Amino acid sequence: MLTSAFLNTAIGQLYRDFTEEKIKSSLSVKHMLPEDKALLKRVTTTAKLYYNDPERMQNSINEILGEE
């Protein structure tokens, strides 16, 4: 069973230190259930957005949560 918390830690944080090309060339996904693939896709999409501009993403999160 996969959780988004696990994938965020195991995969998502790779986008902080490595390019998408490096990650894709270094990792492969096999024998994964369709719902787990969808979860992985959401995690990687969010990670790419976040690490592309962390300050902007944090500001958006704070705005949504009503924090300053």
PESUL-V867025 format. One record per residue. RES is the residue in one small letter. NEAR is the number of other C-alpha atoms within 10 Angstrom. Layout:
res:near
RES:NEAR
RES:NEAR
This chain:
res:near
m:5
l:13
t:10
s:15
a:11
f:12
l:18
n:17
t:11
a:10
i:18
g:22
q:17
l:18
y:19
r:15
d:10
f:10
t:12
e:14
e:8
k:12
i:14
k:10
s:9
s:8
l:8
s:7
v:8
k:6
h:6
m:11
l:11
p:9
e:10
d:15
k:15
a:12
l:16
l:21
k:13
r:15
v:21
t:20
t:12
t:16
a:19
k:18
l:14
y:18
y:17
n:13
d:10
p:14
e:11
r:13
m:15
q:12
n:13
s:13
i:12
n:12
e:11
i:9
l:9
g:8
e:9
e:6
